[in-house]
C-alpha cells in the first residue's frame, strides 16, 4: 500500500478550497492547502467583499441628497478615496487572518506557495522546490479577469484586480463590458463622483437577466448621468502625453479617460498548473473538465469553483466543496445542485433574481403568466428621488408554480435570498397569494399581484 504525505492536498486558498480542506480535516484526514497569494481567494481579497464595501461607500452620496426631504441638513461633505481604500485593506487583512486561523484550528497545514501538479499524486511547491504526494488532490485555483490581449493598447487598461488598489480616484472612468462586474463598478464609481462611461457591444447590458429588469436598470443608470453605450466596442486604447488615456470606439469616437477598465469576462487559472503532466483534461475555454461529482479525468483528482467553468459564484464553490467531502470522505455521493440559484447585482438600484426569466419560461412551458408591477417605493417619496421599483413573477400556469422572481429596487439582493427559498420549495402562485402582506413595505407587492399583467402561450404574448 502506497503511503502519501497527505490524504488530501488542496491547491488554492479561496472559498471552495478552504471549505473542503476544513471539512476533510474535521473528518480526520491529513490535509494540506497551498495558496500562492492570499488566503480568501477572489471573493474575499479582490471580489465580493471589497466590492460590496465600495458599494456601501458609493451609496452615501444619494443618502445625503435624500436626507433633505426627510428634514435633515447634512451640511458640507467630501469623500476621501485614500481613507476608503485603507479601511477596506484593513478589513481584508482581518478576514485573511480568520481564514488562516480557522484552517489551522481545524488541523489543516497551510502553505504559502504556488503548487503545481507533477503527476496524479504528486505536487511541487515552487517556493521551496519540494515535491509532496497526496492520495487525493483538489484543484480550487479559481479564475482571473480576461486581459483581452487582442485589443491594441490593452496593456494600458485596468482589470477588476487593479481597481481595488488605485492610488487616486479617477475623475473619468471608461469601462468596457456589460456583465455584472462592469455594471457594479460603473455604479460604484458614479456614486463616488466619477464621470463614468460604460461601453458594451451587446444589445443591452446584463445578458442573461430578465429583459424588463435589464432595460429598467439601464434607464435608471442613464437618468443618473452615466453614459451607457450599447452596440459599441473599443478598437484601441491609447496613452496620452499627459498620462491619461483615449478609448477609441469602433465608430471612430474618442473617449478621454483617467483610467480604462476592461470587464469582459473571466478565465480559469489553469496555465502552468501542470494539468497536462497529471492527465487532467481542459475544456475549450481552458477550464477543468469534471463529472457530476467534481471528479476530473484523473480518478483521484477533483476540482471545484471557477476553475471548472460551471457557475462562477462564491456560494456555488462552497457548495461544490461540501459535496466533494460528502462524496469522497463520507460515503455519500452528492451532486452539486445548480437549480434555482439566487443572484444579486449590486447596482444602484439593486437587482435580485432567482429562477427562470420570462424568455426562458416561454421556451420551457406552453402557458406562462407574467405578474409585473412598477412603482415608486416609499423611500423615494419625500426625497423626491425619481427612481422606480420593479417586481416580476413568472408562473407556469399548468402547475401554478412560481418558476421565476425578478426584482429591481432597494434591497433587491436581500429579497432574492428569501425568494430563493420559495422558488426552490416549488411554491405556487396561490401560496404567494395566501401569504399575508407585510405593510407598509415594498415586498408586499410580491403577494398582492392577483391578476396577471399578460400571458405567454407557446411563446407568444397575449393579454391577461
N, C-alpha and C positions, 0 to 999 in steps of 0.2 A: 504494500500500500504506500503510495506516494505521500510524503509529508510536505506540506507547504508552509510558508511563513505565516500565512493568514487564511482564514476561512473565506473572508470576503475582502476584496480591495476595491475601494470606490475612487474613481477618478473624477474629481470635480466637487467643490465645496459649496454648491448652490443649494437651493431649497430641496430639490429632489434627492441629491446625493447625501445631504445632511440627514434628511428624514430616514432614508434607507439605512445609513450607517448606524444611526442611533437605535432604530428598531431591531436591526440584526444583532447589535451588541447586547441589547436588552434580552434577546433570545439566547444569549450565552455564546455567541460566536466571536471568534478573534477577528477584529475588524480594524482596518486602517483606511484613512481617507487622505488624498493628496489634493492640494489646491495651490496653483501657481501664483495667484494674485491676492485676493482677499476672500475670507470666508463670508458667505452670504449670497454670493453669485450676483447675477444681473439684477434680480429683484431688489435686494437689499442695498447693493453698493451703487448701481447706476441704472436703476429702472424704477420699479413701482414705488419704492419708499421715498427716495429723494424727489421723484416727480410729483408724488401726492403732496409732499410738504411744500413744493413750489406752487402747486395748485392752491393750497390754502393761502399762501402768501399773496398770490395774484388776485384772490377774491376780495381782499380788503379795500381795494380802490372802489369797487362797486358798493361795498358795505358802507364806506364813508359817504358816498354820494346819496345812498338811500336813507341814511340816518336823518337827514334834514326833514324829510316828510313825516318822521315819527317824533319830531320835536328836539332832536339832538343837534348841537352845534359842535362839531369835532375840531374846529379850528384849523390852523395850518398843518400841513403834513408833508413828509418827504420819505423817500424809500432808499435804503442802502442795500445794494446788491451784495457788497462785501460782507455785511452782517448776516444776511440770509445764508450765503454760501458757507460761512464759518460755522453757523449754528447747525446747518444740515450736516456738515462734516463731523461735528461733534456727536450728533445723534448716530451717524453711521458707524463711528468708532465704537460707540456703546453697543450697538446691535451686533457688530462683528465680534466683539468680546463675548457677548452672550452665546453666539453660535459656537464659538470655540470651547467655551467653558461647559456648555451643555453636552457637546460631543465627548469631552474628556471625562465628565462626570458619569457618562454612560459607559465608559470603558473603551472608547474609540481612540486609537492612536492618530493624532493629527500631524500631518506632514506639510511643510511649506515647500513645495517643489512641483515642477512640471512632471507629469508622469506619462510615459509613452509605452504602448504595447510592443512587446518583443516576441510574443507568441501567445497561444491560447491561455497560458497560465503565468506568463512572465511579464513584469512591468519594470521599466527602467526609470529611476528617479534621476532626473538630469542635473539637479543641483550638486549631487554627490557622485553621480555616475555609478550608482549601485543598482543591482538588479534584485528584485524580490519576487516571490511566487505566491499565488493565491489559488485556492480551489475554485472560487467564483470571482468574477470581475464585473463590476457595474460601471458603465460609462455614463456620466451625467455632467458633461462639459458644457452644455448649453449652446448658445449661439451668439452672434455679434451682428452689428449693423452691416448691411450690404454697402461696400465702399463705392460702388458704381464706377469702377475704374475705366470703363469705356467712355466716360464723359470727359471731354477735354477740360482740364482745369479742376478735376475732382480733388486733386491734392490740396487745393485752396479751401476746401469745404470742411465743415464740421459734421460729425455724426452725433447721435444722442449721447455717446460716451463722453465726448469732449465738452458738450454743452453744460454739464454739471460743474465744470472746472474753469469756466471763463473768468478771467481776472476782472473784466469790466462788462457791464450790461450793454449790449448793442442798442444803439438808437434806432437802427433799421435792420430788420432781420427778414431774409427771404428764405422760404422753406420749399423744397421740392418733395412732394409726396401728398397723398390724400388718405392714408390709413390712420388708425387711432393714434399712433405715436406722433405723426405730423400734426394732426388736429389738436391733440392735447398741448403740445409745445406751442403751437400757434396761439392758443387761448391763454396759456400761461404768460407768454411774453407780452401779449396785448394788454392783459390785466396789469402787468408791471409797468406799462407805459411805453413799451417799444412799438415802433411802427412796423407792422407785420404784413407781409405778402405771402400768400400760400398758392403755390403753383402745382397743378395736378393734371396729368394727361388724360384721365378718365372723364366720363360724362358728368359724374357727381362724386363728391367726397364720400368716404366710408363705404366703399364697395362691400357688399355682403350684408349690410344692415338694412332694416326696413326702409323703403323708398321715402315714405312720408317723413320719417324721422331724419333721414339724410337731408332732404330739401329744407325741412324746418330748421335744422341746425345751421345749414349754410346761410339761410336768410338772416338768422339772428346774429351770426358772426359778421356778416356784411353790414347789418344795421349798427353794429358797434364800431365800425370804422375799419375793419380788416378788409384787405383786398384779396378776394378769393378768385383765382384764375383757373377754371376748369378747361379741359380740352387744349391745354398748352403744356409745354415742357421746356427744359433747357437744351440749348445747342452747345453752350460753352460757358465757363466761368473764368473771368479774368481778374487778376490782381491789378489795382490801380496804383499809381506812383505815391499817392497819399496814404497807402496802407489799407484802404477799403477795397471793395470788390464790385465787379459788374457781373450780374447774371444775365446772359443773353438768351432770350426766348427763341423758340423755333420760328416765330413770325418776325424776327429781327429786332423786337423791342428790347431795350436795355434797362435793367432794374439796378439801381445803386443800392449797395448794402454794406453795413459794417461787418456782418457775418452772413454766411450762407450755410444752411443746414440741409443735408441730404437725409431724408427719412423715407427710404424707398424699399423697405423690407429688410429681412434678416437672413443670415445663412448659418448653417451648423458649423461648429468648431471642430471639424474633422481633419483639417490639414495637419500633416506631420504628427498625427496621433498614433501612427503605427497600425492602423486598421488592416492594411494590406498584409503586413507581416503576420498578423494574428488570424487572417482569414475572414475578417469582418467585412461584409459587403455593404456598399453605399447605394443610395438611390440616385436618380438622375439629377437631383439638386444638391447632392453631397451629404445628405443626412444618412443616418444609420438605419438600415433595414431591420425591422423587428417583427415578430409574430404577435398574436393576440395577447401573449403573456410577457411581452417586452424582451423576449429572447432574440438575440441576433442570429446570424447564420453560423455562429460558433456555439456549440452546445452549452458551454459554461460561462459565456459572456452575455450580459444583458445591457440594455440601455434605456434610460428614461429621460423625459424632459425635452427641451427644444432641440437637442441634437438628433432626435428621431423624426423631426418634421411632422409630428402629429398635430396636437393642439398646443400652441405656444402660449401657455398661461401658467403662472406660478402654482395655483391650486391643482392644476392638472398634473404637473410634475410631481407634486407631493402625493397626489392620489396614485399615480403610477408607481411611485416608490413603495407605498404601503401595499399595493397589490403584489409587487415584486417580493416583498418579505413574506406575505401570506403564501404565495406560490412556492417559493424556494425553501423557506425555513419553518413554515407552519403546516405543511402538508395540506394546504387548502388552495388549490389552483383558482386564481381570481383574475378575471379580465378587467382592465380599466373600463369604466362606464362613461362614455362621452355623450350620453343622451341628455339634452336639456341643460347645458352649462350656462349659468347666469353670467352675463357680461356687462361691464360698465365702460363707458368712455368718459373720462373726467374732463370733458369740455365744459364750456360755460355758456348756456346751461348744460347739465349733465345728460347723458344717455344711460338708461338701464334697460336691458333686454334679456329675454330668455325664450327659447323655443323657436318656432318657425316664423319667418317673415310672411307677409301677405303673398308675395310671389312664390315662395317655397310651398306654402299651404295650397295655393291654387294648382300647383303641379302634383301635389300629393293626394288631395281629396277632391271628390266630384263636386261637393257642395259646401261652400265656406261662407260663414257670416263674419262680417267685419263690424266691430263696435269701436267707434272713434269719437273722441272729444277733444276740443281745442279751446282753452280758456285762459284768462289772466289769473294766476294764482294770487291768493290774498296778500302774500308777502310783497307783491308788486303794486298794490293798490295805492296806499298812502305815499309810497316812494315815487310814484309816477313812472316807474321803470316800464318801458314798452317791450316786455318780454312775455311770451305766452307759453303755456304748458300743454303738451300733447300726450294723450294716453290712447292706447290701441289694444284691443283684444282680438285675437284671431281664433275662430271657433270652427271645429269640424261639426257640421250640422247633423250628420248621421249619428254621431255618438254624443253630441253636445259637449265634447271635451274642449277645454281651452288649450290650444296647441301652441300659442304664442302670445306674449305680452311685451309691449314696447312703450317706453316712457321717455319723454324729453322734458326736462324741467328740474327744479330744485330737488336735491336728494334722490334723484332717479337711481343712482347706483345703490344706495341703501335699500330702496324699494325692490330692486332686482333680486337681491339675495332672498328676501321673503317670498317674492313671486316665484322664484325658482323652486321653492318647496311645493307650492301649489301646482305648478305645471308638472313637476316631477311626480307628484302624487296622482296625476291624471284627473284633477278635479274638473267638474263640469261647469258650464256657464250657469246652470241652475243653482249649483252650490255657491258660486260667486254671488248670485242674486239673493240667495237666502242668508248671506252673511250681513250682519248689522253694520251699518255705516258708522264710521268714527267722524264726528262733526265738532267743530269745523276743521277740515283737513283737505288737502288736495287728493290724498289717497282714497277718499270716499268715492271718488268718481269711478274707481275700479269696480265697485259693487253696486253702482246706481245707473249704469248704462243698460237699460232694459230692452230697447229696440235697436236692431242693427242699423248701422248707417248705410250699408249696402251689402249685396250678396255677390258671391262668385260661383257661377255654375259652369263646370267644365272649363274653368279658367277665364270665362267671360263675365264682365261686371254687369249686374242688373240691380235695379233699385230694390231696397228692402221693403 
